[in-house]
Amino acid sequence: MPFKKVIRDLAGERSQFVKFVAAAGLSVPVNLASRALFSLVTYFEAAVALSHLCGMTTAYTLTKLFVFEPTGRPVASEFTRFAIVNAASLVQTWIVAVGLVRLVWPFFDVTFYPELTAHFIGLSSSAVTSYFGHKKLSFARTGTIAER
């Protein structure tokens, strides 16, 4: 592969990743606010999982509109794949957020919005893995390896 093409590909990848982080970042307030509301009626652990559904729906809409090219597949197919990637993201977010709230914050006596801070860090921790999951699976164009 010629060097100029490699540089162009990397620059395009970086641009798309920045757009992904911006779009997904706009879903974070939805995720955090819905978790705060769910926390009024259920445990933190369950609230993190339930809020992920609200954030996922927002993130799907924004990334479909502003980040990735059309796939040629029906919306139901894209959304199903998006949900699969987000299930992995949920596991990562949940482990980080719950681990911080239940283990790390008590050890260090963190009292400044411990659930909000832990949830935000958990969501942030999945940005890179989510990007590649959505690029290679959720929004992979028809006829690519992910489609076979």
C-alpha positions as CSV (number, residue, x, y, z in Angstrom):
1,M,0.0,0.0,0.0
2,P,1.5,3.3,-1.0
3,F,2.5,5.6,1.9
4,K,0.2,8.5,0.8
5,K,-2.8,6.2,0.8
6,V,-1.9,5.0,4.3
7,I,-1.7,8.6,5.5
8,R,-5.1,9.4,3.9
9,D,-6.7,6.4,5.4
10,L,-5.4,7.2,8.9
11,A,-6.6,10.9,8.5
12,G,-10.1,9.7,7.4
13,E,-10.2,7.2,10.3
14,R,-9.3,9.9,12.8
15,S,-12.0,12.2,11.4
16,Q,-14.6,9.5,11.6
17,F,-13.6,8.6,15.1
18,V,-13.8,12.3,16.2
19,K,-17.3,12.5,14.7
20,F,-18.2,9.2,16.5
21,V,-17.0,10.5,19.8
22,A,-19.0,13.7,19.3
23,A,-22.2,11.9,18.3
24,A,-21.9,9.3,21.1
25,G,-20.9,12.0,23.5
26,L,-24.2,13.7,22.9
27,S,-25.9,10.5,24.1
28,V,-24.1,10.6,27.4
29,P,-26.3,13.3,29.0
30,V,-29.3,11.1,28.0
31,N,-27.7,8.1,29.5
32,L,-26.7,9.9,32.8
33,A,-30.0,11.7,33.2
34,S,-32.0,8.5,32.7
35,R,-29.8,6.7,35.1
36,A,-30.4,9.3,37.7
37,L,-34.2,8.9,37.2
38,F,-34.0,5.1,37.2
39,S,-31.9,5.3,40.4
40,L,-35.0,6.9,42.1
41,V,-36.8,3.6,41.7
42,T,-34.2,0.9,41.5
43,Y,-30.6,-0.1,42.5
44,F,-27.6,1.6,40.9
45,E,-26.6,-1.6,39.1
46,A,-30.0,-1.9,37.4
47,A,-30.3,1.8,36.7
48,V,-27.0,1.7,34.8
49,A,-28.3,-1.2,32.6
50,L,-31.7,0.5,32.0
51,S,-30.2,3.8,31.1
52,H,-27.9,2.2,28.6
53,L,-31.0,1.5,26.5
54,C,-31.9,5.2,26.4
55,G,-28.4,6.2,25.5
56,M,-28.1,3.4,22.9
57,T,-31.2,4.6,21.1
58,T,-29.9,8.2,21.0
59,A,-26.4,7.1,19.9
60,Y,-27.8,4.9,17.1
61,T,-29.8,7.8,15.7
62,L,-26.9,10.3,15.9
63,T,-24.2,7.9,14.5
64,K,-26.4,6.7,11.7
65,L,-27.2,10.3,10.7
66,F,-23.8,11.9,11.2
67,V,-20.9,9.4,11.3
68,F,-21.3,6.3,9.1
69,E,-22.2,5.9,5.5
70,P,-25.4,4.0,4.6
71,T,-25.0,0.3,4.8
72,G,-27.6,-0.8,2.3
73,R,-29.3,-3.0,5.0
74,P,-32.7,-2.4,6.6
75,V,-32.8,-0.3,9.8
76,A,-33.9,-3.4,11.8
77,S,-30.7,-5.2,10.8
78,E,-28.5,-2.2,11.6
79,F,-30.2,-1.6,15.0
80,T,-29.9,-5.3,15.9
81,R,-26.2,-5.2,15.2
82,F,-25.9,-1.9,17.1
83,A,-27.6,-3.5,20.1
84,I,-25.2,-6.4,20.0
85,V,-22.2,-4.0,20.1
86,N,-23.9,-2.1,22.8
87,A,-24.4,-5.2,24.9
88,A,-20.7,-5.6,25.0
89,S,-20.4,-1.9,25.8
90,L,-22.9,-2.3,28.6
91,V,-20.9,-5.0,30.1
92,Q,-17.7,-2.9,30.0
93,T,-19.6,0.2,31.3
94,W,-21.3,-1.8,34.1
95,I,-18.1,-3.4,35.3
96,V,-16.2,-0.1,35.5
97,A,-19.1,1.9,37.0
98,V,-20.1,-0.7,39.6
99,G,-16.5,-1.5,40.4
100,L,-15.8,2.1,41.1
101,V,-18.9,2.7,43.2
102,R,-18.7,-0.5,45.2
103,L,-15.0,-1.0,45.5
104,V,-12.8,1.9,44.6
105,W,-14.7,4.9,45.8
106,P,-15.3,3.5,49.3
107,F,-11.6,2.6,49.6
108,F,-10.6,6.2,48.8
109,D,-13.6,7.7,50.6
110,V,-14.9,9.5,47.4
111,T,-18.1,11.3,48.3
112,F,-18.4,13.9,45.5
113,Y,-21.2,12.5,43.2
114,P,-19.7,9.0,43.3
115,E,-22.4,7.3,41.1
116,L,-22.4,10.1,38.5
117,T,-18.6,10.1,38.3
118,A,-18.4,6.3,38.1
119,H,-21.1,6.1,35.5
120,F,-19.4,8.8,33.3
121,I,-16.0,7.0,33.6
122,G,-17.7,3.7,32.7
123,L,-19.3,5.2,29.6
124,S,-16.1,6.8,28.5
125,S,-14.2,3.6,28.9
126,S,-16.1,2.0,26.0
127,A,-15.6,4.7,23.4
128,V,-12.8,3.0,21.4
129,T,-14.2,-0.6,21.5
130,S,-17.7,0.7,20.6
131,Y,-16.3,2.7,17.6
132,F,-14.7,-0.3,16.1
133,G,-17.6,-2.6,16.9
134,H,-20.0,-0.2,15.2
135,K,-17.7,0.5,12.2
136,K,-17.0,-3.2,11.6
137,L,-20.4,-4.7,12.5
138,S,-23.3,-2.3,13.0
139,F,-22.6,0.0,10.0
140,A,-20.5,-2.3,7.8
141,R,-21.7,-2.0,4.2
142,T,-23.3,-4.9,2.5
143,G,-20.9,-7.3,0.9
144,T,-18.2,-6.8,3.5
145,I,-16.7,-9.5,5.7
146,A,-19.2,-8.6,8.5
147,E,-22.1,-9.3,6.1
148,R,-20.9,-12.8,5.2
